[in-house]
């Protein structure tokens, strides 16, 4: 069972490293980590520490990408709003 748990944690870590699977990885961690005896498991092996460290790094990276996309969407929304205002001004003339 311990070997299978290590393999599962490694899969979760690898999924989190890829943007398209990061959401799945986060869901898997929410389900798996509370069910593990992390203190006992962390003392015996490195996978939990590696998982948490890599998750922190990649989660920050995913957040930055999502933040960038959100800012870009605001820009697109602003430009479309300006175009709408211009078309309304032309229609009013």
Biopython code that builds the backbone (N, CA, C, O; Angstrom):
import numpy as np
from Bio.PDB.StructureBuilder import StructureBuilder

atoms = [
    (1, "UNK", "N", (0.826, -1.204, 0.000)),
    (1, "UNK", "CA", (0.000, 0.000, 0.000)),
    (1, "UNK", "C", (0.862, 1.257, 0.000)),
    (1, "UNK", "O", (0.542, 2.238, -0.671)),
    (2, "UNK", "N", (1.951, 1.221, 0.752)),
    (2, "UNK", "CA", (2.826, 2.393, 0.834)),
    (2, "UNK", "C", (3.453, 2.695, -0.522)),
    (2, "UNK", "O", (3.579, 3.858, -0.906)),
    (3, "UNK", "N", (3.844, 1.655, -1.243)),
    (3, "UNK", "CA", (4.438, 1.848, -2.565)),
    (3, "UNK", "C", (3.413, 2.432, -3.543)),
    (3, "UNK", "O", (3.749, 3.286, -4.363)),
    (4, "UNK", "N", (2.172, 1.970, -3.452)),
    (4, "UNK", "CA", (1.108, 2.510, -4.304)),
    (4, "UNK", "C", (0.836, 3.974, -3.976)),
    (4, "UNK", "O", (0.577, 4.782, -4.868)),
    (5, "UNK", "N", (0.896, 4.306, -2.691)),
    (5, "UNK", "CA", (0.680, 5.694, -2.275)),
    (5, "UNK", "C", (1.786, 6.581, -2.840)),
    (5, "UNK", "O", (1.514, 7.688, -3.303)),
    (6, "UNK", "N", (3.010, 6.112, -2.808)),
    (6, "UNK", "CA", (4.119, 6.877, -3.380)),
    (6, "UNK", "C", (3.913, 7.095, -4.874)),
    (6, "UNK", "O", (4.163, 8.185, -5.389)),
    (7, "UNK", "N", (3.460, 6.061, -5.563)),
    (7, "UNK", "CA", (3.206, 6.186, -7.002)),
    (7, "UNK", "C", (2.086, 7.189, -7.270)),
    (7, "UNK", "O", (2.178, 8.004, -8.188)),
    (8, "UNK", "N", (1.040, 7.122, -6.467)),
    (8, "UNK", "CA", (-0.072, 8.059, -6.632)),
    (8, "UNK", "C", (0.395, 9.494, -6.410)),
    (8, "UNK", "O", (0.041, 10.384, -7.183)),
    (9, "UNK", "N", (1.175, 9.727, -5.377)),
    (9, "UNK", "CA", (1.685, 11.071, -5.108)),
    (9, "UNK", "C", (2.579, 11.564, -6.240)),
    (9, "UNK", "O", (2.575, 12.750, -6.570)),
    (10, "UNK", "N", (3.339, 10.656, -6.827)),
    (10, "UNK", "CA", (4.182, 11.028, -7.958)),
    (10, "UNK", "C", (3.323, 11.407, -9.164)),
    (10, "UNK", "O", (3.638, 12.365, -9.870)),
    (11, "UNK", "N", (2.245, 10.669, -9.403)),
    (11, "UNK", "CA", (1.327, 10.992, -10.500)),
    (11, "UNK", "C", (0.701, 12.365, -10.271)),
    (11, "UNK", "O", (0.608, 13.174, -11.195)),
    (12, "UNK", "N", (0.276, 12.623, -9.042)),
    (12, "UNK", "CA", (-0.328, 13.925, -8.724)),
    (12, "UNK", "C", (0.675, 15.049, -8.967)),
    (12, "UNK", "O", (0.329, 16.094, -9.519)),
    (13, "UNK", "N", (1.912, 14.826, -8.553)),
    (13, "UNK", "CA", (2.954, 15.837, -8.741)),
    (13, "UNK", "C", (3.185, 16.100, -10.229)),
    (13, "UNK", "O", (3.326, 17.252, -10.638)),
    (14, "UNK", "N", (3.225, 15.054, -11.029)),
    (14, "UNK", "CA", (3.445, 15.216, -12.470)),
    (14, "UNK", "C", (2.253, 15.901, -13.147)),
    (14, "UNK", "O", (2.434, 16.710, -14.058)),
    (15, "UNK", "N", (1.052, 15.581, -12.707)),
    (15, "UNK", "CA", (-0.128, 16.231, -13.269)),
    (15, "UNK", "C", (-0.131, 17.721, -12.945)),
    (15, "UNK", "O", (-0.505, 18.546, -13.779)),
    (16, "UNK", "N", (0.285, 18.055, -11.737)),
    (16, "UNK", "CA", (0.287, 19.456, -11.328)),
    (16, "UNK", "C", (1.310, 20.279, -12.111)),
    (16, "UNK", "O", (1.180, 21.498, -12.216)),
    (17, "UNK", "N", (2.314, 19.617, -12.653)),
    (17, "UNK", "CA", (3.345, 20.323, -13.408)),
    (17, "UNK", "C", (2.845, 20.783, -14.770)),
    (17, "UNK", "O", (3.453, 21.656, -15.389)),
    (18, "UNK", "N", (1.758, 20.213, -15.238)),
    (18, "UNK", "CA", (1.210, 20.570, -16.560)),
    (18, "UNK", "C", (-0.045, 21.414, -16.368)),
    (18, "UNK", "O", (-0.933, 21.064, -15.591)),
    (19, "UNK", "N", (-0.102, 22.506, -17.072)),
    (19, "UNK", "CA", (-1.202, 23.459, -16.906)),
    (19, "UNK", "C", (-2.564, 22.834, -17.174)),
    (19, "UNK", "O", (-3.529, 23.121, -16.465)),
    (20, "UNK", "N", (-2.650, 21.976, -18.197)),
    (20, "UNK", "CA", (-3.956, 21.435, -18.552)),
    (20, "UNK", "C", (-4.484, 20.419, -17.537)),
    (20, "UNK", "O", (-5.678, 20.122, -17.524)),
    (21, "UNK", "N", (-3.602, 19.884, -16.687)),
    (21, "UNK", "CA", (-4.028, 18.907, -15.689)),
    (21, "UNK", "C", (-3.928, 19.420, -14.254)),
    (21, "UNK", "O", (-4.178, 18.673, -13.308)),
    (22, "UNK", "N", (-3.565, 20.682, -14.091)),
    (22, "UNK", "CA", (-3.365, 21.241, -12.749)),
    (22, "UNK", "C", (-4.640, 21.192, -11.924)),
    (22, "UNK", "O", (-4.591, 20.904, -10.728)),
    (23, "UNK", "N", (-5.773, 21.468, -12.541)),
    (23, "UNK", "CA", (-7.039, 21.455, -11.814)),
    (23, "UNK", "C", (-7.349, 20.046, -11.298)),
    (23, "UNK", "O", (-7.771, 19.875, -10.154)),
    (24, "UNK", "N", (-7.137, 19.051, -12.147)),
    (24, "UNK", "CA", (-7.341, 17.661, -11.742)),
    (24, "UNK", "C", (-6.419, 17.296, -10.584)),
    (24, "UNK", "O", (-6.830, 16.622, -9.640)),
    (25, "UNK", "N", (-5.183, 17.742, -10.663)),
    (25, "UNK", "CA", (-4.219, 17.474, -9.607)),
    (25, "UNK", "C", (-4.661, 18.068, -8.275)),
    (25, "UNK", "O", (-4.552, 17.424, -7.232)),
    (26, "UNK", "N", (-5.158, 19.294, -8.317)),
    (26, "UNK", "CA", (-5.624, 19.947, -7.090)),
    (26, "UNK", "C", (-6.796, 19.180, -6.473)),
    (26, "UNK", "O", (-6.871, 19.022, -5.255)),
    (27, "UNK", "N", (-7.705, 18.710, -7.323)),
    (27, "UNK", "CA", (-8.846, 17.929, -6.831)),
    (27, "UNK", "C", (-8.373, 16.625, -6.210)),
    (27, "UNK", "O", (-8.858, 16.216, -5.155)),
    (28, "UNK", "N", (-7.423, 15.975, -6.873)),
    (28, "UNK", "CA", (-6.894, 14.707, -6.342)),
    (28, "UNK", "C", (-6.228, 14.927, -4.985)),
    (28, "UNK", "O", (-6.394, 14.121, -4.070)),
    (29, "UNK", "N", (-5.477, 16.015, -4.857)),
    (29, "UNK", "CA", (-4.832, 16.299, -3.570)),
    (29, "UNK", "C", (-5.861, 16.538, -2.479)),
    (29, "UNK", "O", (-5.680, 16.092, -1.346)),
    (30, "UNK", "N", (-6.946, 17.241, -2.813)),
    (30, "UNK", "CA", (-7.996, 17.480, -1.818)),
    (30, "UNK", "C", (-8.601, 16.178, -1.326)),
    (30, "UNK", "O", (-9.010, 16.078, -0.170)),
    (31, "UNK", "N", (-8.660, 15.188, -2.190)),
    (31, "UNK", "CA", (-9.248, 13.911, -1.811)),
    (31, "UNK", "C", (-8.249, 12.989, -1.113)),
    (31, "UNK", "O", (-8.604, 12.289, -0.165)),
    (32, "UNK", "N", (-7.006, 12.989, -1.581)),
    (32, "UNK", "CA", (-6.020, 12.018, -1.104)),
    (32, "UNK", "C", (-5.329, 12.453, 0.187)),
    (32, "UNK", "O", (-5.235, 11.670, 1.132)),
    (33, "UNK", "N", (-4.849, 13.687, 0.234)),
    (33, "UNK", "CA", (-4.028, 14.113, 1.375)),
    (33, "UNK", "C", (-4.732, 14.007, 2.727)),
    (33, "UNK", "O", (-4.103, 13.569, 3.690)),
    (34, "UNK", "N", (-6.005, 14.387, 2.846)),
    (34, "UNK", "CA", (-6.645, 14.244, 4.165)),
    (34, "UNK", "C", (-6.771, 12.785, 4.634)),
    (34, "UNK", "O", (-6.915, 12.521, 5.828)),
    (35, "UNK", "N", (-6.716, 11.868, 3.705)),
    (35, "UNK", "CA", (-6.869, 10.452, 4.058)),
    (35, "UNK", "C", (-5.561, 9.787, 4.438)),
    (35, "UNK", "O", (-5.558, 8.659, 4.929)),
    (36, "UNK", "N", (-4.458, 10.468, 4.218)),
    (36, "UNK", "CA", (-3.150, 9.906, 4.562)),
    (36, "UNK", "C", (-2.734, 10.355, 5.955)),
    (36, "UNK", "O", (-3.072, 11.450, 6.404)),
    (37, "UNK", "N", (-2.007, 9.499, 6.611)),
    (37, "UNK", "CA", (-1.382, 9.884, 7.873)),
    (37, "UNK", "C", (-0.074, 10.570, 7.485)),
    (37, "UNK", "O", (0.980, 9.938, 7.421)),
    (38, "UNK", "N", (-0.161, 11.867, 7.228)),
    (38, "UNK", "CA", (0.967, 12.597, 6.660)),
    (38, "UNK", "C", (2.189, 12.638, 7.570)),
    (38, "UNK", "O", (3.323, 12.590, 7.093)),
    (39, "UNK", "N", (1.964, 12.725, 8.857)),
    (39, "UNK", "CA", (3.107, 12.773, 9.775)),
    (39, "UNK", "C", (3.909, 11.478, 9.695)),
    (39, "UNK", "O", (5.135, 11.502, 9.591)),
    (40, "UNK", "N", (3.218, 10.366, 9.743)),
    (40, "UNK", "CA", (3.896, 9.069, 9.663)),
    (40, "UNK", "C", (4.522, 8.891, 8.289)),
    (40, "UNK", "O", (5.662, 8.441, 8.170)),
    (41, "UNK", "N", (3.782, 9.241, 7.267)),
    (41, "UNK", "CA", (4.254, 9.046, 5.908)),
    (41, "UNK", "C", (5.428, 9.959, 5.597)),
    (41, "UNK", "O", (6.373, 9.539, 4.930)),
    (42, "UNK", "N", (5.388, 11.195, 6.065)),
    (42, "UNK", "CA", (6.471, 12.159, 5.800)),
    (42, "UNK", "C", (7.764, 11.754, 6.481)),
    (42, "UNK", "O", (8.848, 11.992, 5.949)),
    (43, "UNK", "N", (7.661, 11.141, 7.658)),
    (43, "UNK", "CA", (8.860, 10.688, 8.364)),
    (43, "UNK", "C", (9.539, 9.548, 7.617)),
    (43, "UNK", "O", (10.765, 9.442, 7.617)),
    (44, "UNK", "N", (8.753, 8.710, 6.989)),
    (44, "UNK", "CA", (9.295, 7.521, 6.348)),
    (44, "UNK", "C", (9.816, 7.770, 4.938)),
    (44, "UNK", "O", (10.703, 7.055, 4.470)),
    (45, "UNK", "N", (9.279, 8.769, 4.263)),
    (45, "UNK", "CA", (9.675, 8.954, 2.873)),
    (45, "UNK", "C", (9.588, 10.421, 2.455)),
    (45, "UNK", "O", (9.021, 11.257, 3.159)),
    (46, "UNK", "N", (10.153, 10.698, 1.313)),
    (46, "UNK", "CA", (10.213, 12.047, 0.776)),
    (46, "UNK", "C", (9.045, 12.449, -0.115)),
    (46, "UNK", "O", (8.843, 13.649, -0.307)),
    (47, "UNK", "N", (8.266, 11.532, -0.670)),
    (47, "UNK", "CA", (7.268, 11.946, -1.679)),
    (47, "UNK", "C", (6.285, 13.013, -1.212)),
    (47, "UNK", "O", (5.902, 13.870, -2.009)),
    (48, "UNK", "N", (5.869, 12.991, 0.031)),
    (48, "UNK", "CA", (4.909, 13.996, 0.489)),
    (48, "UNK", "C", (5.562, 15.367, 0.501)),
    (48, "UNK", "O", (4.960, 16.346, 0.059)),
    (49, "UNK", "N", (6.783, 15.446, 1.000)),
    (49, "UNK", "CA", (7.488, 16.730, 1.017)),
    (49, "UNK", "C", (7.719, 17.245, -0.399)),
    (49, "UNK", "O", (7.523, 18.427, -0.679)),
    (50, "UNK", "N", (8.139, 16.343, -1.293)),
    (50, "UNK", "CA", (8.356, 16.735, -2.683)),
    (50, "UNK", "C", (7.062, 17.205, -3.322)),
    (50, "UNK", "O", (7.038, 18.194, -4.054)),
    (51, "UNK", "N", (5.986, 16.485, -3.034)),
    (51, "UNK", "CA", (4.686, 16.850, -3.604)),
    (51, "UNK", "C", (4.280, 18.238, -3.144)),
    (51, "UNK", "O", (3.869, 19.066, -3.957)),
    (52, "UNK", "N", (4.389, 18.499, -1.864)),
    (52, "UNK", "CA", (3.964, 19.794, -1.339)),
    (52, "UNK", "C", (4.852, 20.928, -1.840)),
    (52, "UNK", "O", (4.361, 22.011, -2.155)),
    (53, "UNK", "N", (6.150, 20.682, -1.912)),
    (53, "UNK", "CA", (7.063, 21.713, -2.418)),
    (53, "UNK", "C", (6.797, 22.022, -3.885)),
    (53, "UNK", "O", (6.695, 23.185, -4.275)),
    (54, "UNK", "N", (6.686, 20.975, -4.694)),
    (54, "UNK", "CA", (6.452, 21.211, -6.121)),
    (54, "UNK", "C", (5.065, 21.804, -6.356)),
    (54, "UNK", "O", (4.878, 22.624, -7.255)),
    (55, "UNK", "N", (4.098, 21.387, -5.547)),
    (55, "UNK", "CA", (2.747, 21.919, -5.680)),
    (55, "UNK", "C", (2.732, 23.415, -5.402)),
    (55, "UNK", "O", (2.063, 24.177, -6.100)),
    (56, "UNK", "N", (3.460, 23.824, -4.395)),
    (56, "UNK", "CA", (3.520, 25.250, -4.068)),
    (56, "UNK", "C", (4.107, 26.045, -5.232)),
    (56, "UNK", "O", (3.583, 27.097, -5.597)),
    (57, "UNK", "N", (5.187, 25.543, -5.809)),
    (57, "UNK", "CA", (5.819, 26.248, -6.918)),
    (57, "UNK", "C", (4.915, 26.301, -8.146)),
    (57, "UNK", "O", (4.716, 27.362, -8.738)),
    (58, "UNK", "N", (4.376, 25.157, -8.516)),
    (58, "UNK", "CA", (3.538, 25.118, -9.712)),
    (58, "UNK", "C", (2.209, 25.844, -9.503)),
    (58, "UNK", "O", (1.682, 26.450, -10.436)),
    (59, "UNK", "N", (1.671, 25.788, -8.303)),
    (59, "UNK", "CA", (0.417, 26.493, -8.043)),
    (59, "UNK", "C", (0.616, 28.003, -8.192)),
    (59, "UNK", "O", (-0.253, 28.698, -8.718)),
    (60, "UNK", "N", (1.745, 28.500, -7.735)),
    (60, "UNK", "CA", (2.052, 29.925, -7.910)),
    (60, "UNK", "C", (2.162, 30.260, -9.395)),
    (60, "UNK", "O", (1.689, 31.305, -9.840)),
    (61, "UNK", "N", (2.787, 29.370, -10.150)),
    (61, "UNK", "CA", (2.929, 29.571, -11.590)),
    (61, "UNK", "C", (1.557, 29.565, -12.271)),
    (61, "UNK", "O", (1.287, 30.407, -13.127)),
    (62, "UNK", "N", (0.695, 28.619, -11.895)),
    (62, "UNK", "CA", (-0.649, 28.548, -12.478)),
    (62, "UNK", "C", (-1.467, 29.786, -12.105)),
    (62, "UNK", "O", (-2.226, 30.302, -12.926)),
    (63, "UNK", "N", (-1.313, 30.260, -10.871)),
    (63, "UNK", "CA", (-2.033, 31.455, -10.439)),
    (63, "UNK", "C", (-1.592, 32.666, -11.245)),
    (63, "UNK", "O", (-2.422, 33.477, -11.655)),
    (64, "UNK", "N", (-0.291, 32.794, -11.473)),
    (64, "UNK", "CA", (0.214, 33.922, -12.259)),
    (64, "UNK", "C", (-0.343, 33.887, -13.679)),
    (64, "UNK", "O", (-0.714, 34.924, -14.229)),
    (65, "UNK", "N", (-0.401, 32.697, -14.271)),
    (65, "UNK", "CA", (-0.947, 32.580, -15.619)),
    (65, "UNK", "C", (-2.436, 32.958, -15.636)),
    (65, "UNK", "O", (-2.889, 33.671, -16.531)),
    (66, "UNK", "N", (-3.187, 32.478, -14.649)),
    (66, "UNK", "CA", (-4.613, 32.808, -14.571)),
    (66, "UNK", "C", (-4.806, 34.304, -14.358)),
    (66, "UNK", "O", (-5.718, 34.901, -14.931)),
    (67, "UNK", "N", (-3.956, 34.912, -13.539)),
    (67, "UNK", "CA", (-4.031, 36.349, -13.288)),
    (67, "UNK", "C", (-3.753, 37.136, -14.570)),
    (67, "UNK", "O", (-4.425, 38.126, -14.859)),
    (68, "UNK", "N", (-2.756, 36.685, -15.333)),
    (68, "UNK", "CA", (-2.433, 37.333, -16.609)),
    (68, "UNK", "C", (-3.623, 37.251, -17.573)),
    (68, "UNK", "O", (-3.973, 38.230, -18.232)),
    (69, "UNK", "N", (-4.226, 36.079, -17.639)),
    (69, "UNK", "CA", (-5.391, 35.906, -18.529)),
    (69, "UNK", "C", (-6.550, 36.792, -18.090)),
    (69, "UNK", "O", (-7.248, 37.365, -18.927)),
    (70, "UNK", "N", (-6.755, 36.905, -16.788)),
    (70, "UNK", "CA", (-7.820, 37.759, -16.284)),
    (70, "UNK", "C", (-7.568, 39.215, -16.663)),
    (70, "UNK", "O", (-8.485, 39.912, -17.098)),
    (71, "UNK", "N", (-6.335, 39.674, -16.500)),
    (71, "UNK", "CA", (-5.998, 41.049, -16.875)),
    (71, "UNK", "C", (-6.189, 41.275, -18.369)),
    (71, "UNK", "O", (-6.675, 42.328, -18.781)),
    (72, "UNK", "N", (-5.811, 40.295, -19.179)),
    (72, "UNK", "CA", (-6.004, 40.423, -20.624)),
    (72, "UNK", "C", (-7.483, 40.472, -20.973)),
    (72, "UNK", "O", (-7.885, 41.195, -21.885)),
    (73, "UNK", "N", (-8.292, 39.706, -20.251)),
    (73, "UNK", "CA", (-9.732, 39.727, -20.535)),
    (73, "UNK", "C", (-10.329, 41.088, -20.178)),
    (73, "UNK", "O", (-11.249, 41.553, -20.852)),
    (74, "UNK", "N", (-9.816, 41.733, -19.124)),
    (74, "UNK", "CA", (-10.275, 43.082, -18.793)),
    (74, "UNK", "C", (-9.921, 44.051, -19.921)),
    (74, "UNK", "O", (-10.710, 44.933, -20.262)),
    (75, "UNK", "N", (-8.735, 43.882, -20.490)),
    (75, "UNK", "CA", (-8.311, 44.747, -21.589)),
    (75, "UNK", "C", (-9.237, 44.561, -22.791)),
    (75, "UNK", "O", (-9.671, 45.539, -23.399)),
    (76, "UNK", "N", (-9.536, 43.316, -23.130)),
    (76, "UNK", "CA", (-10.433, 43.046, -24.254)),
    (76, "UNK", "C", (-11.815, 43.638, -23.980)),
    (76, "UNK", "O", (-12.428, 44.237, -24.863)),
    (77, "UNK", "N", (-12.293, 43.468, -22.761)),
    (77, "UNK", "CA", (-13.595, 44.025, -22.384)),
    (77, "UNK", "C", (-13.589, 45.554, -22.511)),
    (77, "UNK", "O", (-14.559, 46.139, -22.994)),
    (78, "UNK", "N", (-12.509, 46.193, -22.083)),
    (78, "UNK", "CA", (-12.383, 47.647, -22.174)),
    (78, "UNK", "C", (-12.400, 48.100, -23.632)),
    (78, "UNK", "O", (-13.106, 49.046, -23.982)),
    (79, "UNK", "N", (-11.623, 47.423, -24.482)),
    (79, "UNK", "CA", (-11.559, 47.801, -25.896)),
    (79, "UNK", "C", (-12.929, 47.630, -26.551)),
    (79, "UNK", "O", (-13.357, 48.494, -27.316)),
    (80, "UNK", "N", (-13.615, 46.535, -26.263)),
    (80, "UNK", "CA", (-14.948, 46.335, -26.821)),
    (80, "UNK", "C", (-15.919, 47.407, -26.331)),
    (80, "UNK", "O", (-16.778, 47.864, -27.084)),
    (81, "UNK", "N", (-15.781, 47.801, -25.081)),
    (81, "UNK", "CA", (-16.617, 48.874, -24.541)),
    (81, "UNK", "C", (-16.367, 50.189, -25.256)),
    (81, "UNK", "O", (-17.304, 50.932, -25.546)),
    (82, "UNK", "N", (-15.096, 50.478, -25.541)),
    (82, "UNK", "CA", (-14.756, 51.708, -26.252)),
    (82, "UNK", "C", (-15.308, 51.677, -27.673)),
    (82, "UNK", "O", (-15.792, 52.691, -28.175)),
    (83, "UNK", "N", (-15.236, 50.507, -28.326)),
    (83, "UNK", "CA", (-15.779, 50.377, -29.677)),
    (83, "UNK", "C", (-17.290, 50.576, -29.665)),
    (83, "UNK", "O", (-17.843, 51.185, -30.580)),
    (84, "UNK", "N", (-17.954, 50.071, -28.642)),
    (84, "UNK", "CA", (-19.394, 50.247, -28.518)),
    (84, "UNK", "C", (-19.730, 51.717, -28.344)),
    (84, "UNK", "O", (-20.691, 52.208, -28.938)),
    (85, "UNK", "N", (-18.949, 52.427, -27.535)),
    (85, "UNK", "CA", (-19.171, 53.864, -27.352)),
    (85, "UNK", "C", (-18.988, 54.629, -28.660)),
    (85, "UNK", "O", (-19.770, 55.525, -28.977)),
    (86, "UNK", "N", (-17.952, 54.271, -29.417)),
    (86, "UNK", "CA", (-17.708, 54.932, -30.692)),
    (86, "UNK", "C", (-18.849, 54.684, -31.668)),
    (86, "UNK", "O", (-19.280, 55.604, -32.363)),
    (87, "UNK", "N", (-19.341, 53.454, -31.726)),
    (87, "UNK", "CA", (-20.443, 53.156, -32.647)),
    (87, "UNK", "C", (-21.707, 53.859, -32.208)),
    (87, "UNK", "O", (-22.505, 54.264, -33.053)),
    (88, "UNK", "N", (-21.914, 54.018, -30.912)),
    (88, "UNK", "CA", (-23.102, 54.745, -30.426)),
    (88, "UNK", "C", (-22.997, 56.228, -30.775)),
    (88, "UNK", "O", (-24.002, 56.844, -31.128)),
    (89, "UNK", "N", (-21.809, 56.811, -30.683)),
    (89, "UNK", "CA", (-21.611, 58.216, -31.022)),
    (89, "UNK", "C", (-21.872, 58.452, -32.515)),
    (89, "UNK", "O", (-22.451, 59.468, -32.897)),
    (90, "UNK", "N", (-21.439, 57.501, -33.352)),
    (90, "UNK", "CA", (-21.667, 57.635, -34.803)),
    (90, "UNK", "C", (-23.162, 57.531, -35.095)),
    (90, "UNK", "O", (-23.676, 58.247, -35.954)),
    (91, "UNK", "N", (-23.860, 56.647, -34.385)),
    (91, "UNK", "CA", (-25.305, 56.485, -34.601)),
    (91, "UNK", "C", (-26.075, 57.718, -34.136)),
    (91, "UNK", "O", (-27.105, 58.061, -34.715)),
    (92, "UNK", "N", (-25.579, 58.387, -33.092)),
    (92, "UNK", "CA", (-26.233, 59.585, -32.567)),
    (92, "UNK", "C", (-26.066, 60.773, -33.513)),
    (92, "UNK", "O", (-26.893, 61.685, -33.517)),
    (93, "UNK", "N", (-25.005, 60.765, -34.310)),
    (93, "UNK", "CA", (-24.761, 61.889, -35.234)),
    (93, "UNK", "C", (-25.673, 61.769, -36.356)),
    (93, "UNK", "O", (-25.652, 62.603, -37.261)),
]
sb = StructureBuilder()
sb.init_structure("model")
sb.init_model(0)
sb.init_chain("A")
sb.init_seg("    ")
for serial, (resi, resn, name, xyz) in enumerate(atoms, 1):
    if name == "N":
        sb.init_residue(resn, " ", resi, " ")
    sb.init_atom(name, np.array(xyz, "f"), 0.0, 1.0, " ", f" {name:<3s}", serial, name[0])
structure = sb.get_structure()
